């Protein structure tokens, strides 16, 4: 039989002097990376999807405070080689800054906070704080990429449920018409905000109420599935309420209120069911050891100093590579090329204009190969000196605006490949847009749209590849110039894209060399 020495009388506490090395790293981190932290808070403020993020830091601090007596009994042994992990997180942050990827920068910021704990205080402390530290990642406003997919699935379920209820439905994209009126699945209907909030509180509930990893993972999985299915049911119920009440209820802001009430009831029921299997709290303290005095204070200070040096070096590298050019690109599209004649673009306030609002320079032109053909409209947005508020590739850049005031809707997407310069295959994203000018959806005007990015002479359709190319160019000192090229032409009949695609392919084959020359001239204009 073995025994351990009892803890000191009066309980164990951690002196502030023992916490100081880690506090130094965190303070330096928040000061040097304050722009990234401020960008996170700004998203929390302006996006209802991430309002819950304000709760994450205080909850994490509370969870740490609950463990204070256990922490005081653990040995503090710094792990110097973890400075390599801090360096990797700094590299991720730098790459995100060069590519203007806010999510990468914010994940790196939280990772630096989390990794600094085992680096400065050791593995025993980090193991005790595993959940409170990992919980901090819920503060990263991440998940908006799920919006289009979840909107599509919500529309699929709602239409199927309405048809199963005996209602005739005409659907086009995310819009559908039933006998009592028309409905549209917008971003607020995607259910992403329900999903993220449910997963966060479900994870916290599982940690506080269950001891085994298996039960925790099961409940976390349930907290993901329940809000998805609940959102589908919410959308169906709201449409049916509107239909049965002749649109007297569940219209406008009402359906958002009803949605949150319904979500609250569903989540409350989920927690009530989960509480039936709550485990008793395990409050056994670890064996007492001579804790925070077991490592020389100098070791923690050396690791903290190394961490601060890495943070300062990262900011210095970014400053060196991030000097803005201070110039505005001069962008001009060709007047006429290869049998295509320039025609007026038009001034109709309801004409389609892409939602790329922060470009450094914009050029637009329209061309016809003959009086009875076309036109093909060309819109180019050129970006230079990209930043958090001016980015070529971002979720806020899109073909159409979202919200109740939108006058164009995207009804389908796809891709195509056609011959480009010198006959080389050139890939494009494709889409069909429908205008809201006509109340009868089947008669509304339609556009066929092709899109690609141009980054330093390289045509790209992938968002991720475009981001990586921009970061690579900045690392090599080539600047961050890039552009989005959008071609569009009216569709002559509903659902027929072959004729429009043939015209756009003809335009690309005839004029892509001239467009490439215009983009190269814009890059050279400094």
Buried (B, 14 or more C-beta within 10 A) or exposed (E): EEEEEEBEEEEBEBEEEBBBBBEBBBEBBBEBBEEBBEBBBEBBEEEEBBBBBEBBEEBBEEBBEEBEEBBBBBBBBBBEEBBEBBBEBBBBBBBBBBBBBBBBBBBBBBBBBBBBBBBBBBBBBBEBBEBBBBBBBBBBBBBBEBBBEBBBBBBEBBBEBBEEEEBEBEBBBBBBBBEBEEBBBBBBBBBBBBBBBBBBBBBBBBBEBBEEEEBBEBBBEBBBEBBBEBBBBBBBBBBBBBBEEEBEBBBEEBBBEBBEEBBEEBBEEBBEEBEEEEEEEEEEEEEBEEBBEEBEBEBBBBBBEBBBEBBEEBBEBBEEBBEEEEEBBEBEBBEBBBEBBBBEBEEEEEBBBBEBEBBBBBBBBBBBBEEEEBBBBBBBBBBBBBBBEBBBBBEEBEBBBBEEEBBBBBBBBEEBEBEBBEEEEBBBBBBBBBBBEEEEBEEBBBBBBBBBBBBBEEBBBBBEBBBBBBBBBBBEEBBBBBBBBBBBBBBEEEEEBEBBBEBBBBBBBBBBBBBBEBBBEBBEBE
